[in-house]
Amino acid sequence: MAHDCTKGACGTRREFLKLGALGLTWGFFGLSLPNTLFLRDAYGITPQNPLFDAAIQIFYNGGPSQTDTWDPKPGSQNQVFNTIDLGAKDVYGNAIKVCEHFTNIANLVQSDPNVRLALFRSMTHGNEDHATAESYMNNFWVNPFTMQYPSTAAVMAYYFQGQGLGIPSVVIDGANGTGVNDLRGAPIPSALIVDASGNQQGNPTVEQLNLPGGVDANRYARRRRMMEAVNQTFLASHPDQAVKAYDKAWKDAYDITTKGQAAKAFDLTGKPILPGGPNADPDTLNRLTLAQELVKAGVPYVAVGIDGNDTHDNNRSQVAMNWGDITDVAVSQMAKNLVASGKRVLILMGGEFGRNPDDVQGGRDGRDHHGDGFSWAALAINQPKFKTTAIGDTGPDGDFMVQTNNLKDPILPRDIGAVLYKSLGFDVGNGTQWDVPTAIRNAPPVDRVNNSVAIMQMLGLV
C-alpha cells in the first residue's frame, strides 16, 4: 500500500527521503532531473563584482610540453618548432614568443582588443605521477590533504547554485583528468556530467531537460499542484535543510524543463560545430562547441578536456594536432563567437604537468614528464582590463626546477586557482564567507596563502 505523507505516515526525514528515492513523488512527477539537483543547498553564494561572466577550463590530459607550446626556447637544440612573436612584452620587458601552431590565436590577440592572452610559463608542483598531478590541477590543492578537498567543478556547483539556467557547473565528459568532479566527502553538489561526442539525436541530457514523453504542459502543471498539496503538511512540520533541498530539487526540475532553455543549450543539433585542422578529432570539436554554447546560454563554469598529450613518443605530431589543428583553429573561432555574444569569458588552458627536453639529435621524437616547471595560458574575452602578458621562465632548455631555486617566478596551483575564483567574483581566502564545507572542515577552495593578488595586478584586474 502506498504511503500518504498528508496523513502523517511519513513521520521521519529518512522515510520521506526514502519515498523520494523509490520514486513515489519524483517518479509520479515523471522526472529524473531532480536526482541531479538533490541534496544541494537551497541558496548559492552571490558573486561580488565578477570580472567575468563565465569560465571554460580546457584540460590537456597527459601533460603537454611547455617548450612546444607557450614557453618555446629559440636556440635550444631541442626546439623543434618555429616561433611567433606575439607583438607584446612579458613582465620582464622581453618579447612574448609562442610556438608556430598558434597562428590564428596570435593574429586574433594582435588584431582584436576584445581578446587578450596571458601566459603562466612557470607553473609548478613537483609531481610527475599522472593521477596525482591531475588531482592537483583539478582542485588546485597541493598538500598532504589534497585528496580531502573537492574539485573545482564541484566548488563551482556549490558557489553558483541556482544560477546558470539552474545548472551552475558542467563537466563535459572526456579527457578531464583524475578527480575532475570529485566531492571527496564534502556535503556540496557536484557538477552535471554530460556527453557531447557522436550523434546528438537521443542525447540523454537533452531528454532529461525536456518535458517527460507524453506529458503536455497542462498535465505537467497539474502534477506540480498535486505534489505541492501532497508535500505541504510534511514540509510544515519538517523545516530542516535536507527536506528543503528535496522540495527545491523537484521545483527546480520543473522550472528547468518547462522553460526549455537548458535543453536548447545542451542540444547541438543544427548548430555550427567549431572548425578544426585536418587532423582534429571530431568528438573533441563537439565538446568544445558544447562548452561554448553552454556559457553563451548562461552556465557559469564548464570543464572540457583534450586527450593525447602524454607524448613519450610522436611528440611533434601530437603537439601539432592538439595545439594546432584543435586549439588554434577551434579555440580562436570560439573566442570570436564569444566576442560576438558579449559574454565576458575566461578560457583557461593547461594540463597536469609539462615535459622534459629531449636530445633530438639522438633521433627520439618524445619528451618525458616534468612537474617542476610547466605552462598554462588564459584567453580573456570581452574584459578590457585584462592585459596581454607573460610571467615565468623554465630556463634555456625548459628543465628548470623550483627545488634548485632557478625556476623563475614559480606559480603554484593555488595561485592560479585563486585567480580563477576571484575573476568570477569569489574572493577566496579573504573572509570565511567564501569557505566551502569539506569532509574535514570549512575551508577556502584553495589555500588562504597564495599569490593571486600579485598575479591579478599583473593582469590588470585589480
C-alpha positions in Angstrom: 0.0 0.0 0.0 1.3 3.5 -0.9 2.4 5.8 1.9 0.4 9.0 2.4 2.5 11.9 3.6 -0.5 14.1 4.0 -1.8 11.9 6.9 1.5 11.7 8.8 2.5 8.3 7.7 6.0 9.7 6.7 7.0 10.6 10.2 10.7 10.9 9.7 13.1 12.6 7.3 14.6 9.2 6.4 11.2 7.8 5.4 10.5 10.9 3.4 13.7 10.8 1.5 13.4 7.0 1.0 10.0 7.6 -0.6 11.6 10.1 -3.0 14.3 7.7 -3.9 11.7 5.0 -4.6 10.0 7.3 -7.0 6.6 7.9 -5.2 6.9 11.6 -5.8 9.7 12.1 -8.4 8.6 9.1 -10.4 5.0 10.3 -10.2 6.2 13.7 -11.5 7.8 11.9 -14.4 11.3 13.4 -13.9 14.8 12.1 -13.5 16.4 15.5 -13.3 15.7 16.0 -9.5 18.2 13.3 -8.8 20.9 15.6 -10.3 19.7 18.6 -8.3 19.0 16.9 -5.0 20.9 17.4 -1.7 22.3 20.8 -2.6 21.9 23.9 -0.5 18.8 26.0 -1.3 20.9 29.1 -1.9 24.2 29.7 -3.6 26.8 32.4 -2.9 26.3 35.6 -4.8 29.5 36.7 -6.7 30.7 40.1 -5.8 31.8 42.3 -8.7 32.8 39.5 -11.0 35.3 40.3 -13.7 34.0 37.5 -16.0 30.5 36.1 -16.5 31.8 32.5 -17.1 34.9 30.4 -17.3 35.8 27.5 -19.6 38.6 25.3 -18.3 40.3 23.2 -21.0 42.3 20.4 -19.6 45.1 18.8 -21.7 45.1 15.3 -20.3 48.6 13.7 -20.3 50.7 16.8 -19.7 51.6 18.9 -22.7 55.1 20.2 -23.4 55.7 23.7 -22.3 58.6 24.2 -24.7 56.5 23.2 -27.7 53.6 25.5 -26.8 53.6 28.6 -24.6 57.3 28.7 -23.5 59.4 28.0 -26.5 63.2 28.1 -26.3 64.7 29.5 -29.5 68.4 28.5 -29.8 67.9 25.2 -27.9 68.8 22.1 -29.9 65.6 20.6 -28.6 63.4 23.4 -30.0 61.7 21.5 -32.9 59.1 24.2 -33.8 59.4 27.7 -35.1 58.1 30.6 -33.0 55.7 33.5 -33.4 56.4 36.9 -31.9 53.1 37.9 -30.2 53.9 41.6 -30.5 53.7 42.1 -26.8 56.1 42.2 -23.8 56.3 39.9 -20.8 56.7 41.3 -17.3 60.5 41.4 -17.8 60.2 43.6 -20.9 61.1 40.8 -23.3 59.1 39.9 -26.5 56.5 37.2 -25.9 57.0 34.2 -28.2 54.7 31.2 -28.8 55.2 28.2 -30.9 54.2 28.2 -34.6 50.9 26.3 -34.0 49.2 29.4 -32.7 48.9 31.5 -35.9 45.2 32.2 -35.5 45.3 32.9 -31.8 48.3 35.2 -32.3 46.6 37.1 -35.1 43.4 37.4 -33.0 45.2 38.8 -30.0 47.1 41.3 -32.1 44.0 42.4 -34.1 41.0 42.3 -31.7 41.2 44.3 -28.5 38.4 42.1 -27.1 40.7 39.1 -26.9 43.8 39.1 -24.6 46.3 36.3 -23.8 48.2 35.7 -20.6 50.9 33.0 -20.2 51.9 31.5 -16.9 55.1 29.8 -18.0 56.4 28.6 -14.6 53.6 26.6 -13.1 55.0 24.0 -10.6 54.0 21.3 -8.1 56.9 18.9 -8.5 54.9 15.7 -9.0 55.2 13.6 -12.1 52.6 10.9 -11.5 49.6 11.4 -13.8 46.8 10.7 -11.4 48.2 12.8 -8.5 49.2 15.7 -10.7 45.7 15.7 -12.4 44.1 15.8 -9.0 46.3 18.8 -8.1 45.3 20.7 -11.2 41.6 19.7 -10.9 41.2 21.2 -7.4 44.3 23.5 -7.1 45.4 21.9 -3.8 48.9 20.6 -3.3 49.5 19.3 0.2 49.1 16.1 2.2 45.4 16.7 2.4 44.7 17.4 -1.2 42.5 14.2 -1.6 40.1 15.6 1.1 39.2 18.7 -0.9 36.5 18.8 -3.6 37.3 19.5 -7.2 37.0 23.0 -8.8 33.9 21.8 -10.8 32.2 20.8 -7.6 33.1 24.0 -5.8 31.7 26.0 -8.8 28.5 24.0 -8.5 28.3 25.0 -4.8 29.1 28.6 -5.4 26.8 29.1 -8.4 23.7 27.2 -7.1 20.5 28.5 -8.6 22.4 30.3 -11.4 23.2 29.3 -15.0 19.8 28.0 -16.2 19.6 26.2 -12.9 22.7 24.2 -13.9 25.7 26.0 -12.4 28.6 23.8 -13.3 29.1 21.3 -16.2 31.8 18.7 -16.9 31.8 17.6 -20.5 33.0 14.0 -20.3 36.2 13.1 -21.9 40.0 13.6 -21.1 39.2 15.6 -18.0 41.9 14.0 -15.7 41.6 12.4 -12.3 39.2 14.0 -9.8 37.6 16.5 -12.1 34.2 16.2 -10.4 35.1 14.6 -7.0 33.3 15.7 -3.9 35.7 13.8 -1.7 33.2 13.6 1.1 32.2 17.2 1.0 28.5 17.9 1.5 28.2 20.0 -1.6 26.7 19.4 -5.1 28.7 18.0 -7.9 28.8 19.3 -11.5 26.5 17.9 -14.1 28.5 15.5 -16.3 27.4 15.3 -19.9 28.5 13.6 -23.1 29.0 15.7 -26.3 30.5 13.1 -28.6 28.8 11.5 -31.6 25.3 12.0 -32.7 23.2 14.5 -30.7 20.0 12.7 -31.5 18.7 10.9 -28.4 21.1 12.8 -26.2 20.1 11.7 -22.6 21.0 15.1 -21.1 18.7 16.9 -23.6 15.9 14.4 -22.9 16.4 14.8 -19.2 16.0 18.6 -19.5 12.8 18.4 -21.5 9.2 17.6 -20.5 8.7 13.8 -19.9 7.5 12.0 -23.0 3.7 12.0 -23.5 3.1 14.8 -20.9 1.8 18.1 -22.1 2.3 21.4 -20.3 -1.2 21.5 -18.7 -0.8 18.0 -17.3 2.6 18.9 -16.1 1.3 21.9 -14.2 -1.4 19.7 -12.6 1.3 17.4 -11.4 3.1 20.2 -9.8 0.0 21.4 -7.9 -0.7 17.9 -6.8 2.9 17.4 -5.5 2.7 20.7 -3.6 -0.5 19.6 -1.9 0.9 16.2 -1.0 4.1 17.7 0.5 2.6 20.7 2.2 1.9 19.0 5.6 5.3 17.3 5.8 7.2 20.4 4.9 5.4 22.4 7.5 6.4 20.0 10.3 10.0 19.2 9.0 11.7 22.5 8.1 15.2 21.1 8.1 17.7 21.6 5.3 17.6 18.2 3.7 13.8 18.4 3.3 14.1 21.9 1.9 16.7 20.6 -0.6 14.4 17.7 -1.6 11.5 20.1 -2.2 13.6 22.6 -4.1 15.1 19.9 -6.3 11.9 18.9 -7.9 10.7 22.5 -8.2 13.9 23.5 -9.9 13.5 20.5 -12.2 10.0 21.7 -13.1 11.3 25.2 -13.9 14.2 24.0 -15.9 12.2 21.6 -18.0 9.2 23.9 -18.7 11.4 26.8 -19.8 13.3 24.6 -22.2 16.3 27.0 -22.3 18.7 24.4 -20.7 17.7 21.7 -23.2 18.3 24.0 -26.1 21.8 24.9 -24.7 22.8 21.3 -24.5 21.4 20.3 -27.9 24.0 20.8 -30.7 21.5 19.7 -33.4 21.7 22.2 -36.2 24.4 24.3 -34.5 27.7 25.0 -36.3 30.4 22.8 -34.9 33.7 24.6 -34.2 36.2 24.1 -37.1 39.5 22.2 -36.8 42.5 21.4 -38.8 42.9 18.3 -41.0 43.7 16.0 -38.1 41.3 17.4 -35.5 39.3 14.8 -33.6 35.5 15.4 -34.3 34.5 14.4 -30.8 36.8 17.0 -29.3 35.4 19.7 -31.6 31.9 18.7 -30.4 33.0 19.0 -26.8 34.5 22.4 -27.3 31.4 23.5 -29.2 29.1 22.4 -26.3 31.3 24.3 -23.9 30.9 27.5 -26.0 27.1 27.0 -26.3 26.7 26.5 -22.5 28.5 29.7 -21.5 26.6 31.6 -24.2 23.4 30.3 -22.7 24.4 31.3 -19.1 26.2 28.4 -17.5 28.9 30.0 -15.4 31.5 27.2 -15.4 32.3 24.4 -17.9 35.2 21.9 -17.8 36.3 20.2 -21.0 39.3 18.0 -21.9 41.6 17.3 -24.8 43.4 14.0 -24.8 46.7 12.8 -26.3 49.3 14.9 -24.5 51.4 12.1 -22.9 54.0 12.4 -25.7 56.8 10.0 -24.7 56.8 9.4 -28.5 55.2 11.0 -31.5 55.6 14.3 -29.7 55.7 16.5 -32.8 52.6 15.2 -34.5 50.5 15.1 -31.2 51.5 18.7 -30.3 50.8 19.9 -33.9 47.3 18.2 -33.7 46.2 19.1 -30.2 47.5 22.7 -30.3 47.5 23.5 -34.0 44.6 21.5 -35.5 42.4 21.7 -32.4 43.3 24.6 -30.1 44.5 27.2 -32.5 41.7 26.7 -35.0 38.8 25.8 -32.8 39.5 27.9 -29.7 40.3 31.0 -31.8 36.9 30.6 -33.5 35.3 30.1 -30.1 36.9 33.3 -29.0 35.4 35.2 -32.0 32.0 33.7 -31.3 32.1 34.7 -27.6 33.2 38.2 -28.5 30.1 38.5 -30.7 28.0 37.1 -27.8 29.0 40.0 -25.5 29.8 37.5 -22.7 32.9 38.1 -20.6 34.6 34.7 -20.6 37.9 33.5 -19.2 39.3 30.4 -21.0 42.0 28.6 -19.0 44.2 26.0 -20.9 46.7 23.6 -19.3 47.4 20.1 -18.2 48.8 18.3 -15.1 52.5 18.9 -15.8 54.9 19.6 -18.6 57.6 17.6 -20.5 61.4 17.3 -20.2 63.5 18.3 -23.2 65.0 15.5 -25.3 68.1 15.4 -27.4 66.5 15.4 -30.8 69.9 14.8 -32.4 69.7 11.4 -30.9 66.6 10.7 -33.0 64.0 10.4 -30.4 60.7 12.2 -31.0 59.4 12.2 -27.5 59.5 14.0 -24.1 59.1 12.8 -20.6 57.2 14.0 -17.5 58.3 17.3 -15.9 56.3 18.5 -12.9 58.7 21.2 -11.8 58.0 23.7 -14.5 55.2 23.8 -17.0 52.9 26.3 -18.7 49.2 27.3 -18.6 47.5 30.0 -20.7 44.5 32.2 -20.3 42.4 33.8 -23.0 40.3 36.7 -21.8 37.2 37.6 -23.8 35.5 41.0 -23.6 37.4 42.1 -20.5 39.2 45.3 -21.4 41.1 45.5 -18.1 42.9 42.2 -18.8 46.5 42.7 -20.2 48.3 40.5 -22.7 51.4 39.5 -20.8 53.5 36.6 -19.6 55.4 35.6 -16.5 57.9 32.9 -15.6 60.7 31.1 -17.3 61.6 27.4 -17.3 65.2 28.0 -18.5 67.0 27.8 -21.8 66.1 24.2 -22.3 62.8 24.1 -20.4 64.1 22.0 -17.5 64.5 24.4 -14.6 63.2 23.2 -11.2 61.9 25.1 -8.2 64.0 22.9 -5.8 67.2 24.4 -7.1 65.8 27.9 -7.0 66.3 28.6 -10.7 62.7 28.4 -11.8 61.8 32.0 -12.4 58.7 33.3 -10.6 57.2 29.9 -9.8 53.4 29.8 -9.8 51.7 27.2 -7.6 48.3 25.6 -8.4 46.7 27.5 -5.6 47.8 30.8 -7.2 46.1 30.2 -10.5 43.1 28.6 -8.8 42.6 31.7 -6.7 42.8 33.9 -9.8 40.1 31.8 -11.4 37.7 32.1 -8.4 38.4 35.8 -7.9 37.8 36.5 -11.5 34.3 35.0 -11.2 33.6 37.1 -8.1 34.6 34.8 -5.2 37.3 36.5 -3.1 38.5 33.1 -1.7 40.6 33.2 1.4 39.6 36.8 2.2 36.9 36.0 4.8 35.1 32.9 5.8 32.0 33.7 3.7 33.9 32.2 0.7 34.7 28.9 2.6 33.4 25.6 1.3 32.3 22.7 3.5 34.7 19.8 3.0 34.9 16.4 4.6 37.3 17.7 7.3 36.4 21.3 7.8 35.1 24.5 6.3 37.9 25.9 4.1 38.5 28.1 1.0 38.8 26.1 -2.2 42.5 27.0 -2.4 45.0 27.7 0.3 44.4 31.0 2.0 48.1 31.9 1.4 48.6 32.4 -2.3 50.0 34.9 -4.8 46.8 35.7 -6.6 46.8 39.4 -5.7 50.2 39.9 -7.4 49.0 37.9 -10.5 45.7 39.8 -10.7 47.7 43.1 -10.6 50.0 41.8 -13.4 46.9 41.0 -15.4 45.4 44.5 -14.8 42.4 43.1 -12.9 43.0 45.0 -9.7 
